[in-house]
Amino acid sequence: MYYFAYAENLDRRRVARCCPNAKPSFSATLPNFQLFFTGWSREWHGGVAAIRRVGREKVMGGVYEIVQDDLARLDRQQGYPASSERIKVTVFTDTGDAVEAFTYVARDKGKDSRPSHSYLKVLQQGYIDWGL
């Protein structure tokens, strides 16, 4: 199964620690969603990335191939089902191919908030790693 990552899980090392069998597969675009920052993370000392449905917007990310054994670990990392939902999405590769995947969205989106500099650096490195 394919997992679409758009936040700190763009960091391949982070995903490898959580899901040792995950394989980075390709970068992709999720249409009709928007990236924003919300809440407060003790780990990151600021807001964290989330997505919401917004027409004519798009979110760039990376797609991992995840095996069933890693899914439960990824669910725990993402706070599913208590604080996030796992949803099916259709993402598009650089060549325009549609691919079915899943991703996570926050249940309580809260107020928009500022991310910390260190959190933004992790996201920025993830974008570089995925060629986005």
C-alpha positions in Angstrom: 0.0 0.0 0.0 1.1 3.6 -0.6 1.4 6.2 2.1 1.5 9.9 1.0 3.7 11.9 3.4 3.6 15.7 3.4 5.1 16.8 6.8 7.9 15.6 9.0 7.6 12.1 7.5 9.2 13.5 4.3 12.3 12.8 6.4 13.2 9.3 5.2 15.3 8.6 8.3 12.3 9.3 10.6 10.1 7.0 8.6 12.8 4.3 8.5 12.9 4.4 12.4 9.2 4.0 12.6 8.6 1.7 9.7 11.8 -0.3 8.9 10.2 -2.0 5.8 9.0 1.3 4.2 10.4 2.0 0.8 10.5 5.6 -0.6 8.8 5.3 -4.0 8.2 8.6 -5.7 7.2 12.2 -5.2 3.6 13.2 -5.8 1.1 16.0 -5.8 -2.2 15.8 -3.8 -4.8 18.1 -5.5 -7.5 20.1 -3.8 -5.7 20.1 -0.5 -3.8 22.9 1.3 -0.9 22.6 3.7 -1.1 24.7 6.9 0.3 24.8 10.4 -1.8 24.2 13.5 -1.7 23.4 17.2 1.3 23.3 19.4 3.8 20.4 19.5 6.0 19.9 22.6 8.4 17.9 20.4 8.7 20.7 17.8 7.9 23.8 20.0 5.4 25.2 17.6 2.7 24.4 15.1 2.9 21.3 12.9 1.9 20.7 9.3 -1.6 19.5 8.5 -3.7 19.5 5.4 -7.3 20.5 4.6 -9.5 20.2 1.6 -9.3 23.4 -0.5 -10.2 23.5 -4.2 -7.5 24.6 -6.6 -4.7 24.1 -4.2 -2.2 21.3 -4.0 0.2 19.7 -1.6 3.5 18.3 -2.6 4.8 15.2 -0.9 6.5 11.8 -1.0 5.0 8.4 -1.4 6.3 5.4 0.6 5.3 1.8 0.0 4.2 0.5 3.4 3.7 -3.1 4.4 1.0 -4.2 6.8 3.4 -4.8 9.7 4.5 -1.1 9.5 1.0 0.3 9.3 0.2 -0.2 13.0 3.5 1.6 13.9 2.7 4.5 11.5 -0.8 4.7 12.9 0.6 5.1 16.4 3.1 7.7 15.3 0.4 9.7 13.6 -2.0 9.5 16.6 -4.6 7.4 14.7 -7.4 7.0 15.5 -7.5 9.4 18.5 -6.1 12.6 17.0 -6.0 11.9 13.3 -7.9 10.2 10.5 -6.5 7.9 7.9 -8.0 8.8 4.5 -7.8 7.4 1.0 -6.5 9.9 -1.5 -5.5 10.0 -5.2 -2.1 11.5 -5.8 -0.4 12.3 -9.1 3.2 11.4 -10.1 5.4 13.8 -12.1 4.2 12.1 -15.3 0.6 12.6 -14.4 -0.2 9.1 -13.4 -2.9 8.8 -10.7 -2.0 6.6 -7.7 -4.3 5.5 -4.8 -2.7 6.1 -1.4 -3.6 6.9 2.1 -2.6 9.9 4.3 -3.5 11.3 7.7 -5.5 14.4 8.5 -5.9 16.0 12.0 -9.2 15.4 13.6 -9.1 18.7 15.5 -7.4 21.2 13.2 -7.4 23.9 15.9 -6.2 27.4 15.1 -3.5 28.1 12.6 -0.1 28.6 14.4 3.5 29.2 13.5 5.9 26.4 13.2 9.3 26.5 14.8 12.5 27.1 12.8 13.7 23.6 13.6 10.5 22.1 12.3 10.6 24.1 9.1 14.2 22.9 8.6 13.0 19.2 8.8 10.3 19.9 6.2 12.7 21.8 4.0 15.2 19.0 4.1 12.4 16.5 3.2 11.5 18.6 0.2 15.1 18.5 -0.9 15.4 14.8 -0.4 12.3 14.2 -2.5 13.3 16.6 -5.2 10.3 18.9 -4.6 
